[in-house]
């Protein structure tokens, strides 16, 4: 897996395929790149739950109940 970094006009980093990466301001771009490279080398990934946009109401209900174990990622193409 290769990651492409491009600096945008707003100072954010854009990844290939129109994905964006933004930091909390705790570290600079150089540190963020080093952290991502480390994660890639050691196969460290984020635990996420991918949901379809059609299920957004149930996702919001789960958020209100606190029934969330992983971060939600909305897959806009799953319909």
C-alpha positions in Angstrom: 0.0 0.0 0.0 1.4 3.4 -0.9 0.2 6.7 0.4 0.3 9.9 -1.7 0.7 13.2 0.2 -0.2 16.5 -1.5 -0.4 19.8 0.3 -3.5 21.7 -0.4 -4.1 25.5 -0.4 -5.5 25.3 3.1 -2.5 23.4 4.5 -4.3 20.1 4.8 -2.9 16.9 3.5 -4.9 15.1 0.8 -4.5 11.4 0.1 -5.1 9.8 -3.2 -8.7 9.1 -4.2 -10.1 12.3 -2.7 -9.5 11.3 0.9 -8.3 13.9 3.5 -6.1 13.7 6.5 -6.2 16.4 9.1 -4.3 16.5 12.4 -5.3 17.9 15.8 -2.4 20.3 15.8 -0.5 18.2 18.3 2.2 17.5 15.7 3.4 18.8 12.4 3.1 17.3 8.9 6.5 15.7 9.2 5.6 13.9 12.4 2.2 12.9 11.0 4.0 11.4 7.9 6.4 9.5 10.2 3.5 8.1 12.3 1.7 6.9 9.1 4.8 5.3 7.7 5.3 3.5 11.1 1.7 2.3 11.0 2.1 1.1 7.5 5.3 -0.8 8.2 3.8 -2.5 11.3 0.4 -3.1 9.8 -1.3 -0.9 12.4 -4.8 0.0 11.3 -7.8 1.8 12.8 -10.8 -0.3 13.9 -13.8 1.1 12.1 -17.4 0.0 11.4 -18.3 0.7 7.8 -22.0 1.5 7.4 -24.2 2.3 4.4 -25.7 5.8 4.1 -29.2 4.2 4.1 -28.5 3.0 7.7 -27.6 6.5 9.0 -30.7 6.7 11.3 -29.8 3.5 13.1 -26.2 4.7 13.4 -27.4 8.0 15.0 -29.7 6.0 17.4 -26.7 3.8 18.4 -24.6 6.9 19.0 -27.3 8.3 21.3 -27.4 5.0 23.2 -23.7 4.8 23.5 -23.7 1.5 21.6 -20.6 2.2 19.6 -17.4 0.2 19.8 -15.5 1.5 16.8 -15.5 4.7 14.8 -18.2 4.8 12.1 -17.3 5.3 8.5 -20.1 6.0 6.1 -19.7 4.2 2.7 -21.5 6.5 0.3 -21.3 4.0 -2.6 -23.1 1.2 -0.7 -26.4 3.1 -0.9 
